[in-house]
Amino acid sequence: MDDDSTSPSQTRAQLSLPPTMPRDSLALETLTTPSDHVNRMINSAHSQSPSRAIYSDRFIPSRSGSNFAFFGIQSSPSPQSASSSPSPSPSSSAAAESKEEASLSTYNALLRAALFGPDTPERKESPVVGRNIFRYKTETKRSLHALSPFGFEDAGNVVSQSPVKAARKVPRSPYKVLDAPALQDDFYLNLVDWSSHNVLAVGLGNCVYLWNACSSKVTKLCDLGIDDNVCSVGWAQRGTHLAIGTSNGKLQVWDASRCRRVRTMEGHRLRVGALAWSSSLLSSGSRDKSILQRDIRAQDDFVSKLAGHKSEVCGLKWSYDNRELASGGNDNRLFVWNQHSTQPVLKYSEHTAAVKAIAWSPHLHGLLASGGGTADRCIRFWNTTTNSQLSCIDTGSQVCNLVWSKNVNELVSTHGYSQNQIIVWRYPTMSKLATLTGHTYRVLYLAISPDGQTIVTGAGDETLRFWNVFPSPKSQNTDSEIGSSFFGRTTIR
């Protein structure tokens, strides 16, 4: 037997092949000469296996469907493609161009009429052939009207402009009315305040009543006796303690949750008609022209005395950052104090009547609004950072109260002589969103709910009226806790 010959069984044993693989599959191609080997290596780059896909990490976009004319790019065809592609007939090219020009002229006419009116002279524009130079999927065909930014009716070619956002509607009637017997008709008092725990405090004669807005439960907090009257009420920021200013010049602090008096502080010689809490201080303004700064944690009745007004102090408000205190008086003056001053750091004398209505903006630091009495009738806006007056608007009637919305850049003013109205304003344009009427006396008292949507107004007609005037915060989708589920008219005592 020849030494070079090998049996199939021996081949399988040497190569460890499975018994089912035929020996013919092991046949190797014989290269006769070295040149054949070189030619095969060269031509291997041009041969591709039909059963194997070749992948690459390079992205080469296909520009065959791109519209270069949209960008002013002229795509010049290669000579080879120009010679190989058949030229379109003149008749078909002319028909396509005329159809395209008619469509573009129609679109341009409609767009020109929508933007500039029907009498605008026509202007020649370069045709827009395409929409995008890079496209990764086939676009669906759109009608000519779908390209218009204004939209068109399917029935005709009438241009319909997009609807203008309607102004927010404010209900013109209160959703709840409470009878408040003995609610005094006195411009210089502040007898209504709403706590952060959703409890309304009202001073009626010589008593203070609490109305729970969630349950409508009424609680009598205190009775000062026949020799004294309530002149002001003010909730602490946490909503648990209530300060009560009396006609005898005393100040009482009550724990409302326990209906227990915490302490009584003196210092004023005459009635206390204005109160304001900061995070650490309680300020009280009196007919004796002074403002006392009190720390209820300290043993002394007051820690400092602010002197500057020449008549009764009837308005007090701390800024939202607790750094500035604004005070208004019957001397037609508006003062601004800081935490440590005993003299006003800013003085404004532009009002020509008593300044009771004071409100700090929760949206812009240093923005202060103030309102004047019957002889003034104006709301003025101040920038306490630059010590300047920003604007002034004549409301036509006595300004009794002001409050800013926490949810939107709007504010509410209540008025007395001679219209007794409530006005919702949009700031800074000071356009009227709504004018609410219903009180038959001056609207002397105003407070806002903790969610910022509802206000309560009080007047000498001995009623408290609840109005939904502001929208809910953007993050809140539910209605107010005290919403319109409380209908009807009841009494607060």
Salt bridges, closest charged atoms under 4 A:
GLU29 OE1 - ARG40 NH1 2.59
GLU125 OE2 - ARG123 NE 3.89
GLU139 OE1 - ARG131 NH1 3.53
ASP179 OD1 - ARG489 NH2 2.70
ASP185 OD1 - ARG442 NH2 3.40
ASP186 OD2 - ARG271 NH1 3.18
ASP223 OD2 - LYS220 NZ 3.60
ASP255 OD2 - ARG258 NE 3.84
GLU266 OE2 - LYS250 NZ 3.85
ASP288 OD2 - HIS268 ND1 3.20
ASP295 OD1 - ARG297 NE 2.98
ASP301 OD1 - ARG263 NH2 3.73
GLU312 OE2 - ARG271 NE 3.00
GLU312 OE1 - ARG287 NE 3.40
ASP321 OD2 - HIS365 ND1 3.30
ASP331 OD2 - HIS309 ND1 3.21
ASP376 OD2 - HIS351 ND1 2.95
ASP376 OD1 - ARG380 NH2 3.99
ASP394 OD2 - ARG377 NH2 3.47
GLU410 OE1 - ARG168 NH2 2.26
ASP461 OD2 - HIS439 ND1 3.12
